[in-house]
Amino acid sequence: MHPDLRHAALLKSLDLPHHLKADDQLPYREGVTTQCSSGETLVDVGMGTVILPNEEIEPYARVTIDMSGAVESPSTGGYITNAKHAKSTDPTTKMGYYWGYTTRRASSLSAVLTESHFAKGYDFVIGTSERGNPIYEVLSTLPPFAHLLVVFGGQGGIEVAASNDPELEKVVEKEGISCLFDWWVNCVPGQGSRTIRTEEAIWIALGQMFGEFQRKGIK
């Protein structure tokens, strides 16, 4: 066993749509490419091996497979032949499944705000801070949105990230940190403790905002 996996058995199990059991029948599966030869690729999808003709994908790559044909008409041979390569976003955009999340690495706070992979960027941005306005005062006024961003800071808050960003330093000095956001909110008014860990703040904030996100998000 690889040293990086020595504690894997202690992790909590994931019973999510994209972590299927061998006998689960869903239109999509995540797989890992195992072999690539001239004109075809083999993909292990947990319930067998899919063969993708006319595609060459390097081994050990994660891919999303459209299994709808295989579910309706299972293959009888050694390989699953009636499945096809799909976009990683297809399970969500076409079927509405939760299919995990993606990450991007940003070099600065300004890059977080401006380097969106959405063509029109973010149309609503929320900054969180213990120095912000109480979330309950504004939550019901959330406007409809297509792509919303919630920004959490580290131990020193978003202010520290802004003060170390040359692109934002002068703007923040002149207008204040809140000018970078549509909302500048405190999700734990009267928190009592000196700090709240970021991983705790995420659950607390999203737990309060989720209902409004569901109502106001443009599908």
C-alpha positions in Angstrom: 0.0 0.0 0.0 1.2 3.5 -0.8 2.1 5.5 2.3 -0.3 8.2 1.3 -3.2 5.7 1.7 -2.2 4.2 5.0 -5.1 5.9 6.8 -7.7 5.6 4.0 -9.7 3.1 6.0 -10.3 5.7 8.7 -12.1 8.1 6.3 -15.8 8.3 6.4 -17.5 6.5 3.5 -19.0 8.6 0.7 -22.5 7.5 -0.3 -22.9 10.0 -3.1 -24.1 9.6 -6.7 -20.6 9.7 -8.1 -19.4 7.0 -5.7 -21.4 4.1 -7.0 -21.5 0.6 -5.8 -20.9 -2.2 -8.4 -24.6 -3.0 -8.7 -25.9 0.6 -8.8 -27.6 1.5 -12.1 -27.1 5.1 -13.0 -26.8 6.7 -16.4 -23.3 7.9 -15.6 -20.2 6.6 -13.8 -16.7 7.9 -13.0 -13.9 5.7 -14.2 -10.1 5.5 -14.5 -8.4 4.8 -17.7 -6.2 1.7 -17.4 -4.8 1.1 -20.9 -4.4 3.0 -24.1 -3.5 1.4 -27.4 -3.8 2.5 -30.9 -7.3 3.8 -31.5 -8.9 2.7 -28.2 -8.9 3.2 -24.4 -10.0 0.9 -21.6 -11.8 2.4 -18.6 -12.4 0.7 -15.2 -15.8 1.9 -14.0 -16.1 -0.4 -10.9 -18.6 -2.8 -12.5 -16.5 -3.8 -15.4 -14.3 -2.3 -18.1 -15.5 0.1 -20.7 -13.9 0.1 -24.1 -13.8 3.5 -25.9 -13.0 2.9 -29.6 -11.5 5.8 -31.6 -10.3 7.5 -28.4 -6.8 7.6 -26.9 -6.6 8.8 -23.3 -3.5 8.4 -21.2 -3.6 5.8 -18.4 -4.7 6.7 -14.9 -6.9 9.6 -16.0 -10.3 10.2 -14.4 -13.1 10.3 -16.9 -16.9 10.5 -16.9 -18.7 7.7 -18.8 -22.2 7.8 -20.2 -23.6 4.4 -19.2 -27.2 4.9 -20.3 -26.8 2.5 -23.2 -25.1 -0.1 -21.0 -27.9 0.2 -18.4 -30.7 -0.3 -21.0 -28.9 -3.0 -22.9 -26.0 -4.7 -20.9 -23.1 -6.0 -22.9 -22.7 -9.8 -22.9 -19.0 -9.9 -23.8 -15.9 -9.3 -21.7 -16.0 -5.5 -22.2 -18.7 -2.9 -21.9 -19.1 -1.7 -25.5 -22.2 0.4 -25.4 -20.9 3.2 -23.2 -19.3 6.5 -24.3 -17.1 9.3 -23.0 -19.0 12.2 -21.5 -18.3 15.7 -20.2 -17.6 15.8 -16.4 -20.5 18.3 -16.1 -23.1 16.2 -17.9 -24.4 14.3 -14.8 -25.3 17.7 -13.3 -26.4 19.7 -16.2 -28.4 17.0 -18.0 -29.7 14.9 -15.0 -29.4 17.2 -12.0 -27.1 14.9 -10.0 -24.7 16.2 -7.4 -21.4 15.1 -9.0 -18.8 16.5 -6.7 -17.0 19.8 -7.1 -14.0 21.2 -8.9 -11.3 23.6 -7.6 -9.1 26.2 -9.1 -5.9 27.8 -7.6 -5.8 31.6 -7.5 -2.6 33.6 -6.9 -4.3 36.4 -5.1 -7.7 37.7 -3.8 -8.1 39.7 -7.0 -7.6 36.6 -9.0 -10.3 34.8 -6.9 -12.7 37.6 -7.8 -11.9 38.1 -11.5 -10.5 34.8 -12.9 -13.9 33.0 -13.0 -14.2 30.2 -15.6 -17.7 31.5 -16.3 -17.9 33.6 -19.4 -19.6 36.5 -17.7 -17.9 36.0 -14.3 -19.7 36.2 -11.0 -22.8 38.3 -10.9 -23.0 38.4 -7.0 -20.1 38.2 -4.6 -20.4 37.8 -0.8 -17.5 38.5 1.6 -17.6 37.1 5.1 -16.1 38.7 8.2 -16.7 39.2 11.9 -16.7 42.9 11.0 -19.5 42.6 8.5 -23.2 43.3 8.8 -25.3 40.5 10.4 -26.3 38.0 7.7 -29.9 37.9 9.0 -30.4 41.6 8.1 -29.9 41.1 4.4 -30.4 37.4 3.6 -34.0 37.9 2.4 -32.9 40.6 -0.1 -30.7 38.3 -2.1 -31.3 39.0 -5.8 -31.6 36.3 -8.5 -28.2 35.2 -9.7 -26.6 32.8 -12.2 -23.1 32.5 -10.6 -22.6 33.5 -7.0 -19.3 33.5 -5.1 -18.9 33.4 -1.3 -15.4 34.4 0.0 -14.0 33.2 3.3 -10.7 34.4 4.8 -8.1 32.7 6.9 -7.3 33.3 10.5 -6.6 37.0 9.9 -9.7 37.4 7.7 -10.1 38.5 4.1 -8.5 41.8 5.1 -5.1 40.2 5.3 -5.4 38.7 1.8 -6.5 42.1 0.4 -3.6 44.0 2.1 -1.1 41.6 0.5 -2.6 42.0 -3.0 -1.0 44.9 -5.0 -4.1 45.0 -7.2 -6.4 45.8 -4.3 -4.2 47.6 -1.8 -4.9 51.1 -2.8 -8.6 50.5 -3.4 -9.1 49.0 0.0 -7.1 51.8 1.7 -9.4 54.4 0.0 -12.8 52.8 0.1 -12.5 49.9 2.6 -12.6 46.1 2.2 -16.4 46.0 1.8 -16.2 47.8 -1.6 -15.0 44.5 -3.1 -18.2 42.7 -2.4 -21.9 43.0 -3.0 -22.5 41.9 0.6 -20.0 42.2 3.4 -21.6 40.0 6.1 -21.0 38.4 9.5 -22.5 34.9 9.6 -21.8 34.4 13.4 -22.9 37.6 15.2 -21.7 37.6 18.8 -19.5 34.6 18.1 -17.7 35.0 21.5 -14.5 33.2 20.5 -11.6 35.1 19.0 -11.5 33.1 15.8 -13.6 30.6 13.9 -11.8 28.1 11.7 -12.4 28.5 8.0 -13.7 24.9 7.7 -16.2 25.7 10.5 -17.2 29.0 9.0 -18.0 27.4 5.6 -20.6 25.0 7.2 -22.1 27.7 9.4 -22.4 30.3 6.5 -23.7 27.9 3.9 -26.2 26.4 6.3 -27.8 29.8 6.7 -27.6 30.8 3.0 -28.5 27.5 1.4 -32.3 28.1 1.4 -32.0 31.5 -0.3 -29.4 30.1 -2.8 -32.0 27.4 -3.8 -34.8 29.9 -4.2 -32.9 32.7 -6.0 -30.4 30.8 -8.1 -31.2 30.8 -11.8 -31.4 27.2 -13.0 
